[in-house]
Amino acid sequence: MAALVLFIVLFLLIAVGMPIAISLGMSATVVILMYGTSTMLFQARSIVTAINSYPLLAVPLFILAGDLMFTGGLSRRLIVFVDSLVGSMKASLAHVTVLASTFFAAISGSAPATVAAIGTNMIPEMEKRGYSKEYSSALTAVSGMIGVMIPPSIPFIMYGISAEQSVSTLFIAGVVPGILFAIGFMITAYILYKKNGFNATTDKFRFGKMIKAFKDAVWALLAPVIVLGGIYGGIFSPTEAAAIAVAYALVVGMFIYREMSIKDLFDTFVKSSLTSGTVLILVAFASTFGRLLTLEQVPVKLATFLTGFSSSPIVILLLINIFLLFVGMFMETIASIIILTPILLPVATKLGVDPILFGVIMTVNLAIGFCTPPLGVNLFVASSISKLSIEKITKSVLPYFIVMILLLLLITYVPAVSLTLPNLMLNK
């Protein structure tokens, strides 16, 4: 009964417009006071324990690194370099958008940040060269979701903390799925380009132009190499990599590219602090909520229910996917991971699903929510750049949604897609 009250209070508070973080904290408080499940001291200790986490420190640092790299001109140079490579191809700017998003994802770890950084440059440029606003906005929105699969990924960090799994291993497991999504989006974008009859202008490939763009972008291209190479090479942890990314972005933006002033730096720190504060408050209050669920044996009861409903792992995983897709439409990704990991992970492990694989499945499901209304954060970011309505962008996203679902099913039912690379790199 206490678990039911916990969820009822949570959804009622969210329905009346209360921030999710506050809703989590207040619902836990109500249950503690009503049922004596624990004490308020339990809640205070849970909050302190949740925030006092070394891996969690990577989250605000990667957020800051992404903002610094955008302000410092690194993302713009990545776009110019990628354009110099594929600018002569049909649908060239569509490919540039996807590839640039993939590159920037290896810096920021955030889907909305990727859409903002790439979309600000690409949506106006694509319109100028003959692409429709609907086409460019939809492509930018869906390409941004690659930001939570290609490492470093903030949702992977949150899952690793919640599930007590290696963040580095999760990062490696996300590489192949992220690349598959990038390829899928590029193919879909090309098909839609031909179907819509676009005849966008292209630039002839010039080796000299490519070399010039490479020289200008070399410091930006080195960022993911340093960050990811250091993590996978065992030189530093993901948290240390985040700190190095911040220092690197600061030096390059201020002293090498010289595009970031002291005022820009201050504004960037303020922006990142607001984003980080929102995430950390969410983590703090969600900790008590998750522990109360464990005390009420909700994960065990759910596992028993699902396995009683069907003995087939295929059916149960399909039900979990449908549930997560629905959740992703209405709840913020980090909040969903923190709340649902303690509930669903025991169910998955009981089916024999590797915890690392389940982290990828959960993250991909919730990442699709970035591109589906009513939450659809990526859609709102793209809408704010293009000034198109959410409805028009959503309609243009539908072909990509089919690709997302097909790839999600591939990742779910073919574990090798996610686990082969970690097994090879970690000699499992």
KESEZA-960232 format. One record per residue (C-alpha): residue number from 0; residue in three letters; x, y, z. Coordinates in pm, 1 decimal, padded with zeros to 6 digits. Example, Ala and Ser with C-alpha at 12.3 -4.5 7.8 and 13.67 -1.06 7.14 Angstrom:
BEGIN
R    n  res        c1        c2        c3
R    0  ALA   01230.0  -00450.0   00780.0
R    1  SER   01367.0  -00106.0   00714.0
***
This chain:
BEGIN
R    n  res        c1        c2        c3
R    0  MET   00000.0   00000.0   00000.0
R    1  ALA   00284.4   00237.5   00084.1
R    2  ALA   00434.9   00184.3  -00264.1
R    3  LEU   00100.3   00265.0  -00427.0
R    4  VAL   00068.3   00586.2  -00225.0
R    5  LEU   00427.3   00672.8  -00319.0
R    6  PHE   00347.4   00660.8  -00690.9
R    7  ILE   00004.9   00826.3  -00659.2
R    8  VAL   00153.0   01125.0  -00472.9
R    9  LEU   00440.8   01144.5  -00722.5
R   10  PHE   00216.6   01155.6  -01030.7
R   11  LEU  -00032.3   01392.9  -00869.6
R   12  LEU   00245.7   01639.5  -00790.5
R   13  ILE   00389.7   01611.4  -01142.8
R   14  ALA   00039.6   01656.1  -01290.3
R   15  VAL  -00008.0   01988.1  -01106.7
R   16  GLY   00322.1   02118.1  -01242.0
R   17  MET   00558.9   02046.3  -00954.0
R   18  PRO   00920.3   01989.9  -01066.3
R   19  ILE   01008.2   01619.3  -01079.5
R   20  ALA   01289.2   01653.9  -00823.8
R   21  ILE   01060.4   01817.8  -00566.3
R   22  SER   00783.7   01567.4  -00645.3
R   23  LEU   01020.6   01278.9  -00571.0
R   24  GLY   01127.0   01427.3  -00239.2
R   25  MET   00775.8   01520.3  -00126.8
R   26  SER   00623.2   01183.1  -00219.0
R   27  ALA   00894.1   01005.0  -00017.0
R   28  THR   00831.7   01239.5   00276.7
R   29  VAL   00455.0   01174.8   00268.0
R   30  VAL   00504.7   00796.1   00277.5
R   31  ILE   00758.8   00816.8   00559.4
R   32  LEU   00523.9   01030.9   00770.2
R   33  MET   00211.3   00826.3   00688.1
R   34  TYR   00345.1   00473.7   00726.8
R   35  GLY   00653.2   00509.0   00942.5
R   36  THR   00839.7   00306.6   00680.6
R   37  SER   01150.7   00485.4   00793.9
R   38  THR   01246.6   00817.6   00951.0
R   39  MET   01325.6   01163.1   00818.5
R   40  LEU   01685.0   01097.9   00919.7
R   41  PHE   01679.3   00813.2   00665.0
R   42  GLN   01583.8   01064.0   00396.5
R   43  ALA   01857.7   01307.5   00496.9
R   44  ARG   02118.8   01032.2   00492.9
R   45  SER   01998.7   00908.1   00153.5
R   46  ILE   02033.3   01256.7   00004.5
R   47  VAL   02385.0   01307.9   00140.8
R   48  THR   02496.5   00959.2   00032.5
R   49  ALA   02358.1   01006.3  -00317.7
R   50  ILE   02538.9   01337.0  -00374.2
R   51  ASN   02862.0   01224.5  -00209.4
R   52  SER   02958.2   01019.1  -00514.4
R   53  TYR   03285.2   01040.0  -00704.8
R   54  PRO   03141.3   00905.5  -01036.9
R   55  LEU   02855.6   01157.9  -01013.2
R   56  LEU   03108.3   01442.1  -01030.0
R   57  ALA   03155.8   01356.9  -01398.9
R   58  VAL   02804.0   01478.5  -01481.0
R   59  PRO   02843.5   01853.3  -01407.2
R   60  LEU   03195.3   01843.8  -01551.9
R   61  PHE   03084.0   01695.2  -01886.6
R   62  ILE   02795.4   01943.6  -01900.3
R   63  LEU   03043.1   02228.0  -01849.2
R   64  ALA   03286.6   02082.0  -02105.1
R   65  GLY   03012.7   02065.8  -02370.4
R   66  ASP   02907.8   02426.2  -02305.6
R   67  LEU   03269.2   02548.9  -02315.9
R   68  MET   03336.5   02370.5  -02645.1
R   69  PHE   03027.4   02524.2  -02802.0
R   70  THR   03112.8   02875.3  -02679.9
R   71  GLY   03479.9   02835.8  -02772.0
R   72  GLY   03409.1   02754.1  -03137.2
R   73  LEU   03501.9   02385.9  -03133.8
R   74  SER   03162.9   02263.5  -03255.8
R   75  ARG   03161.3   02509.9  -03548.0
R   76  ARG   03504.4   02391.4  -03663.2
R   77  LEU   03392.5   02029.2  -03645.1
R   78  ILE   03105.3   02111.9  -03880.3
R   79  VAL   03333.5   02290.7  -04128.7
R   80  PHE   03576.1   01996.5  -04132.5
R   81  VAL   03304.6   01734.0  -04183.3
R   82  ASP   03153.3   01949.1  -04459.4
R   83  SER   03489.8   01958.7  -04636.5
R   84  LEU   03491.0   01576.0  -04640.0
R   85  VAL   03136.9   01499.1  -04759.4
R   86  GLY   03021.9   01834.8  -04898.3
R   87  SER   03030.2   01709.6  -05259.3
R   88  MET   02786.4   01420.3  -05193.7
R   89  LYS   02411.8   01425.9  -05252.4
R   90  ALA   02235.4   01527.1  -04929.7
R   91  SER   02578.9   01640.9  -04813.0
R   92  LEU   02459.0   01871.9  -04535.7
R   93  ALA   02230.7   01597.7  -04403.0
R   94  HIS   02535.7   01372.9  -04366.0
R   95  VAL   02730.9   01660.7  -04213.7
R   96  THR   02456.4   01711.0  -03952.9
R   97  VAL   02461.1   01345.9  -03844.0
R   98  LEU   02841.0   01314.2  -03844.8
R   99  ALA   02893.4   01644.8  -03664.3
R  100  SER   02637.0   01539.2  -03400.9
R  101  THR   02825.7   01213.0  -03354.8
R  102  PHE   03155.4   01398.6  -03311.8
R  103  PHE   03006.9   01649.2  -03070.4
R  104  ALA   02838.4   01367.2  -02877.8
R  105  ALA   03185.7   01239.1  -02797.3
R  106  ILE   03242.4   01568.3  -02615.1
R  107  SER   02916.1   01670.1  -02449.2
R  108  GLY   02732.8   01347.4  -02353.8
R  109  SER   02401.2   01534.6  -02372.4
R  110  ALA   02131.1   01508.4  -02640.8
R  111  PRO   01979.6   01860.4  -02604.3
R  112  ALA   02328.4   02014.0  -02591.4
R  113  THR   02418.3   01835.1  -02914.9
R  114  VAL   02101.7   01963.5  -03087.9
R  115  ALA   02170.9   02318.6  -02969.6
R  116  ALA   02537.7   02316.2  -03071.6
R  117  ILE   02491.6   02157.2  -03414.3
R  118  GLY   02144.5   02291.6  -03495.2
R  119  THR   02239.5   02654.6  -03438.0
R  120  ASN   02488.5   02623.9  -03722.7
R  121  MET   02328.5   02362.3  -03947.4
R  122  ILE   01955.6   02446.8  -03963.8
R  123  PRO   02005.6   02799.5  -04111.2
R  124  GLU   02280.8   02671.9  -04344.4
R  125  MET   02067.2   02383.8  -04473.9
R  126  GLU   01776.8   02618.9  -04543.6
R  127  LYS   02013.8   02851.4  -04728.2
R  128  ARG   02128.3   02565.1  -04954.3
R  129  GLY   01780.3   02444.0  -05048.2
R  130  TYR   01668.1   02201.0  -04778.2
R  131  SER   01328.5   02252.2  -04615.8
R  132  LYS   01307.3   02369.7  -04254.8
R  133  GLU   01101.6   02062.7  -04160.6
R  134  TYR   01364.4   01828.1  -04304.2
R  135  SER   01663.5   01999.6  -04140.9
R  136  SER   01492.0   02048.5  -03804.3
R  137  ALA   01377.2   01686.3  -03781.3
R  138  LEU   01719.5   01552.6  -03879.6
R  139  THR   01896.2   01773.8  -03624.8
R  140  ALA   01654.5   01665.4  -03350.3
R  141  VAL   01699.6   01292.8  -03410.8
R  142  SER   02076.7   01322.0  -03461.6
R  143  GLY   02101.7   01477.3  -03116.6
R  144  MET   01987.0   01153.5  -02950.5
R  145  ILE   02317.9   00997.2  -03055.8
R  146  GLY   02462.8   01218.5  -02780.9
R  147  VAL   02341.2   00979.6  -02508.9
R  148  MET   02480.8   00666.2  -02676.1
R  149  ILE   02822.1   00773.1  -02802.1
R  150  PRO   03048.2   00808.7  -02494.9
R  151  PRO   03082.3   01004.9  -02277.4
R  152  SER   02710.6   00971.8  -02201.0
R  153  ILE   02549.5   01137.0  -01898.9
R  154  PRO   02263.3   00879.4  -01888.9
R  155  PHE   02521.8   00599.1  -01889.4
R  156  ILE   02692.6   00762.0  -01592.1
R  157  MET   02359.8   00783.1  -01407.6
R  158  TYR   02275.9   00420.7  -01487.8
R  159  GLY   02621.4   00307.1  -01379.8
R  160  ILE   02576.0   00479.0  -01044.0
R  161  SER   02220.6   00347.3  -00996.1
R  162  ALA   02303.0  -00008.7  -01104.0
R  163  GLU   02653.1  -00015.2  -00951.2
R  164  GLN   02806.8  -00101.8  -01288.4
R  165  SER   03128.8   00014.4  -01451.7
R  166  VAL   03075.4   00346.7  -01629.7
R  167  SER   03375.8   00279.3  -01855.5
R  168  THR   03227.2  -00053.2  -01968.8
R  169  LEU   02893.3   00115.3  -02038.7
R  170  PHE   03073.6   00377.2  -02246.5
R  171  ILE   03235.5   00104.3  -02459.5
R  172  ALA   02903.6  -00080.1  -02494.1
R  173  GLY   02738.7   00233.2  -02636.1
R  174  VAL   02985.4   00282.9  -02921.5
R  175  VAL   02847.1   00031.3  -03173.9
R  176  PRO   02477.7   00116.0  -03108.4
R  177  GLY   02561.8   00485.3  -03147.0
R  178  ILE   02737.4   00423.8  -03479.3
R  179  LEU   02445.8   00209.5  -03601.7
R  180  PHE   02201.5   00489.8  -03523.4
R  181  ALA   02423.8   00738.6  -03708.9
R  182  ILE   02435.2   00512.2  -04017.2
R  183  GLY   02059.3   00451.3  -03997.6
R  184  PHE   01986.6   00824.2  -03982.0
R  185  MET   02219.6   00900.2  -04273.7
R  186  ILE   02055.4   00636.8  -04494.2
R  187  THR   01706.5   00758.1  -04398.7
R  188  ALA   01804.9   01120.7  -04460.0
R  189  TYR   01933.9   01030.5  -04807.5
R  190  ILE   01612.6   00842.8  -04895.3
R  191  LEU   01399.5   01136.4  -04777.3
R  192  TYR   01624.4   01376.8  -04970.6
R  193  LYS   01554.8   01185.1  -05294.3
R  194  LYS   01184.0   01140.8  -05213.1
R  195  ASN   01133.3   01513.5  -05149.3
R  196  GLY   01311.3   01601.4  -05472.0
R  197  PHE   01558.6   01840.1  -05311.3
R  198  ASN   01833.5   01974.0  -05533.1
R  199  ALA   02050.5   02135.7  -05270.4
R  200  THR   02372.8   02303.0  -05371.9
R  201  THR   02692.9   02110.2  -05304.5
R  202  ASP   03058.4   02203.4  -05295.6
R  203  LYS   03309.3   02022.6  -05512.6
R  204  PHE   03559.1   01827.6  -05304.5
R  205  ARG   03887.9   02011.8  -05287.1
R  206  PHE   04182.2   01852.8  -05113.8
R  207  GLY   04331.3   02189.8  -05022.4
R  208  LYS   04006.8   02301.8  -04858.0
R  209  MET   03989.9   01977.0  -04659.4
R  210  ILE   04348.6   02018.5  -04535.5
R  211  LYS   04279.1   02379.3  -04432.9
R  212  ALA   03960.9   02275.6  -04248.8
R  213  PHE   04149.3   01992.1  -04079.3
R  214  LYS   04425.7   02223.8  -03959.5
R  215  ASP   04166.9   02465.8  -03823.5
R  216  ALA   03970.5   02187.3  -03651.7
R  217  VAL   04260.0   01975.7  -03527.0
R  218  TRP   04224.7   02097.3  -03166.9
R  219  ALA   03852.6   02023.1  -03173.5
R  220  LEU   03914.3   01676.6  -03321.5
R  221  LEU   04168.5   01599.6  -03052.2
R  222  ALA   03912.6   01652.7  -02773.3
R  223  PRO   03727.7   01318.5  -02807.2
R  224  VAL   04056.7   01140.6  -02878.9
R  225  ILE   04208.2   01264.3  -02552.9
R  226  VAL   03894.5   01205.9  -02345.0
R  227  LEU   03795.7   00863.3  -02477.8
R  228  GLY   04151.2   00743.9  -02542.4
R  229  GLY   04241.8   00823.8  -02182.5
R  230  ILE   03939.1   00635.8  -02047.3
R  231  TYR   03978.9   00324.7  -02262.6
R  232  GLY   04355.7   00327.0  -02224.4
R  233  GLY   04319.8   00314.8  -01847.4
R  234  ILE   04505.5   00644.3  -01805.8
R  235  PHE   04224.3   00810.6  -01615.2
R  236  SER   03870.3   00743.5  -01492.9
R  237  PRO   03555.4   00892.0  -01654.3
R  238  THR   03541.8   01154.6  -01378.0
R  239  GLU   03903.5   01253.9  -01434.1
R  240  ALA   03836.9   01256.7  -01809.9
R  241  ALA   03552.3   01502.9  -01753.3
R  242  ALA   03783.5   01736.5  -01559.5
R  243  ILE   04045.7   01712.2  -01834.2
R  244  ALA   03778.4   01788.4  -02096.2
R  245  VAL   03685.0   02106.6  -01908.0
R  246  ALA   04047.2   02221.3  -01882.3
R  247  TYR   04110.0   02137.0  -02248.6
R  248  ALA   03800.5   02324.2  -02370.7
R  249  LEU   03892.5   02624.4  -02158.6
R  250  VAL   04248.7   02646.8  -02291.5
R  251  VAL   04152.6   02588.4  -02655.7
R  252  GLY   03855.2   02827.1  -02652.1
R  253  MET   04034.8   03111.9  -02474.4
R  254  PHE   04397.7   03088.1  -02580.2
R  255  ILE   04415.2   02894.8  -02909.2
R  256  TYR   04093.1   02979.5  -03096.2
R  257  ARG   04046.6   03296.1  -02887.3
R  258  GLU   03669.6   03297.3  -02939.3
R  259  MET   03577.5   03299.7  -02572.3
R  260  SER   03605.5   03615.5  -02364.2
R  261  ILE   03592.1   03648.7  -01985.2
R  262  LYS   03227.2   03752.2  -02014.3
R  263  ASP   03152.1   03445.7  -02232.4
R  264  LEU   03326.2   03229.7  -01975.3
R  265  PHE   03115.6   03372.0  -01693.5
R  266  ASP   02792.5   03324.1  -01891.3
R  267  THR   02890.6   02965.2  -01973.6
R  268  PHE   02959.6   02884.5  -01608.2
R  269  VAL   02621.6   03028.3  -01508.4
R  270  LYS   02440.6   02827.2  -01777.0
R  271  SER   02620.1   02503.7  -01684.5
R  272  SER   02560.3   02560.2  -01312.7
R  273  LEU   02185.8   02589.1  -01368.1
R  274  THR   02179.4   02266.8  -01572.0
R  275  SER   02401.9   02078.6  -01327.7
R  276  GLY   02205.5   02201.8  -01027.3
R  277  THR   01883.5   02067.3  -01177.5
R  278  VAL   02039.9   01725.6  -01236.5
R  279  LEU   02202.8   01697.7  -00892.7
R  280  ILE   01885.9   01799.1  -00705.0
R  281  LEU   01703.8   01531.6  -00900.8
R  282  VAL   01961.1   01270.0  -00801.8
R  283  ALA   01947.0   01374.4  -00435.7
R  284  PHE   01570.0   01345.1  -00393.9
R  285  ALA   01538.0   01035.9  -00612.3
R  286  SER   01768.7   00842.1  -00378.9
R  287  THR   01512.4   00822.8  -00097.4
R  288  PHE   01238.8   00734.8  -00346.2
R  289  GLY   01443.8   00444.8  -00481.5
R  290  ARG   01533.8   00313.7  -00136.8
R  291  LEU   01170.2   00321.0  -00025.9
R  292  LEU   01080.3   00113.9  -00332.3
R  293  THR   01341.4  -00141.0  -00229.0
R  294  LEU   01210.2  -00149.8   00128.5
R  295  GLU   00859.8  -00212.9  -00009.1
R  296  GLN   01001.0  -00494.7  -00230.5
R  297  VAL   00858.4  -00337.1  -00547.1
R  298  PRO   01137.5  -00476.6  -00774.1
R  299  VAL   01081.5  -00829.8  -00640.8
R  300  LYS   00702.4  -00805.9  -00681.4
R  301  LEU   00733.6  -00667.9  -01034.9
R  302  ALA   00975.9  -00944.0  -01131.3
R  303  THR   00736.3  -01205.7  -00995.6
R  304  PHE   00443.7  -01049.0  -01184.2
R  305  LEU   00623.0  -01032.1  -01518.5
R  306  THR   00766.8  -01381.3  -01497.8
R  307  GLY   00420.5  -01504.6  -01398.7
R  308  PHE   00268.3  -01324.5  -01696.6
R  309  SER   00502.0  -01499.3  -01936.6
R  310  SER   00802.6  -01727.3  -01908.7
R  311  SER   00943.6  -01606.3  -02240.1
R  312  PRO   01234.6  -01358.3  -02209.3
R  313  ILE   01144.4  -01229.4  -02556.6
R  314  VAL   00793.1  -01132.2  -02445.8
R  315  ILE   00905.1  -00981.4  -02114.7
R  316  LEU   01178.8  -00773.7  -02281.2
R  317  LEU   00923.1  -00654.5  -02535.7
R  318  LEU   00692.2  -00545.6  -02253.2
R  319  ILE   00981.1  -00365.0  -02080.1
R  320  ASN   01067.1  -00186.5  -02407.3
R  321  ILE   00707.1  -00073.7  -02459.4
R  322  PHE   00691.8   00048.3  -02099.1
R  323  LEU   01020.6   00241.1  -02128.7
R  324  LEU   00917.2   00398.3  -02459.9
R  325  PHE   00598.0   00518.8  -02292.5
R  326  VAL   00789.4   00653.7  -01991.3
R  327  GLY   01035.5   00832.6  -02221.2
R  328  MET   00747.5   01026.1  -02376.1
R  329  PHE   00651.2   01179.2  -02041.7
R  330  MET   00953.0   01176.8  -01808.1
R  331  GLU   01300.5   01325.5  -01823.2
R  332  THR   01570.2   01066.3  -01903.4
R  333  ILE   01786.1   01102.0  -01592.3
R  334  ALA   01482.9   01093.4  -01361.0
R  335  SER   01355.0   00781.2  -01537.6
R  336  ILE   01689.3   00604.3  -01502.8
R  337  ILE   01719.6   00684.8  -01133.8
R  338  ILE   01361.9   00577.3  -01056.7
R  339  LEU   01332.7   00270.8  -01280.5
R  340  THR   01676.8   00108.8  -01262.5
R  341  PRO   01622.3  -00035.6  -00911.9
R  342  ILE   01282.1  -00166.3  -01026.5
R  343  LEU   01358.1  -00310.7  -01370.8
R  344  LEU   01720.2  -00425.9  -01338.5
R  345  PRO   01634.0  -00718.6  -01103.7
R  346  VAL   01368.8  -00828.7  -01355.7
R  347  ALA   01623.3  -00816.2  -01640.0
R  348  THR   01894.8  -01001.8  -01448.7
R  349  LYS   01642.2  -01271.2  -01351.5
R  350  LEU   01590.4  -01325.5  -01725.6
R  351  GLY   01966.1  -01360.7  -01770.0
R  352  VAL   02015.5  -01019.8  -01932.5
R  353  ASP   02361.0  -00873.6  -01874.3
R  354  PRO   02336.0  -00554.9  -01657.9
R  355  ILE   02556.9  -00368.0  -01907.5
R  356  LEU   02331.5  -00470.8  -02197.1
R  357  PHE   02025.0  -00365.2  -01999.8
R  358  GLY   02185.1  -00024.6  -01942.2
R  359  VAL   02216.7   00018.5  -02319.7
R  360  ILE   01857.7  -00101.2  -02376.3
R  361  MET   01722.2   00138.6  -02113.9
R  362  THR   01925.7   00433.5  -02241.6
R  363  VAL   01825.4   00378.8  -02605.5
R  364  ASN   01457.3   00349.1  -02510.0
R  365  LEU   01463.6   00671.0  -02311.1
R  366  ALA   01676.1   00846.3  -02575.5
R  367  ILE   01393.8   00791.2  -02825.1
R  368  GLY   01184.3   00996.9  -02582.9
R  369  PHE   01400.3   01298.5  -02671.7
R  370  CYS   01230.8   01293.1  -03012.3
R  371  THR   00873.1   01205.3  -02914.9
R  372  PRO   00615.0   01449.1  -02776.3
R  373  PRO   00487.5   01559.3  -02534.8
R  374  LEU   00828.3   01581.8  -02358.1
R  375  GLY   01050.6   01563.3  -02669.7
R  376  VAL   01327.0   01794.2  -02546.8
R  377  ASN   01519.6   01769.1  -02875.1
R  378  LEU   01207.6   01873.7  -03065.5
R  379  PHE   01170.2   02184.4  -02851.5
R  380  VAL   01537.2   02279.2  -02897.9
R  381  ALA   01511.6   02233.4  -03275.7
R  382  SER   01183.6   02427.7  -03276.1
R  383  SER   01341.5   02719.5  -03092.6
R  384  ILE   01616.9   02736.6  -03355.5
R  385  SER   01402.6   02692.4  -03668.8
R  386  LYS   01090.5   02871.9  -03536.6
R  387  LEU   00876.9   02582.7  -03666.1
R  388  SER   00593.0   02432.5  -03463.0
R  389  ILE   00649.1   02107.9  -03272.6
R  390  GLU   00370.4   01946.7  -03477.6
R  391  LYS   00548.3   02008.5  -03809.2
R  392  ILE   00882.5   01878.8  -03680.2
R  393  THR   00719.5   01572.7  -03522.0
R  394  LYS   00557.7   01477.9  -03853.9
R  395  SER   00897.6   01493.5  -04024.2
R  396  VAL   01054.0   01279.7  -03748.2
R  397  LEU   00820.2   00981.3  -03809.4
R  398  PRO   01039.2   00805.4  -04074.6
R  399  TYR   01336.2   00821.3  -03836.2
R  400  PHE   01116.9   00679.9  -03557.2
R  401  ILE   01074.9   00358.8  -03758.6
R  402  VAL   01453.8   00328.3  -03782.7
R  403  MET   01487.8   00389.3  -03407.9
R  404  ILE   01242.5   00108.3  -03324.1
R  405  LEU   01411.6  -00138.9  -03560.1
R  406  LEU   01754.5  -00063.5  -03413.4
R  407  LEU   01614.8  -00083.7  -03058.9
R  408  LEU   01484.6  -00434.8  -03130.2
R  409  LEU   01821.4  -00531.1  -03280.9
R  410  ILE   02006.0  -00409.7  -02969.4
R  411  THR   01757.0  -00584.1  -02738.1
R  412  TYR   01758.2  -00926.8  -02901.5
R  413  VAL   02115.6  -00941.3  -03035.3
R  414  PRO   02335.9  -00884.1  -02727.0
R  415  ALA   02653.3  -00906.0  -02935.6
R  416  VAL   02576.7  -00562.8  -03083.6
R  417  SER   02648.5  -00401.8  -02745.9
R  418  LEU   02867.7  -00656.6  -02568.8
R  419  THR   03120.0  -00768.2  -02832.2
R  420  LEU   03333.4  -00452.6  -02811.7
R  421  PRO   03350.6  -00446.3  -02426.8
R  422  ASN   03435.2  -00818.3  -02425.0
R  423  LEU   03714.6  -00765.0  -02676.7
R  424  MET   03860.3  -00455.4  -02510.9
R  425  LEU   03833.8  -00590.3  -02157.0
R  426  ASN   03943.4  -00944.5  -02255.2
R  427  LYS   03631.8  -01107.6  -02109.7
***
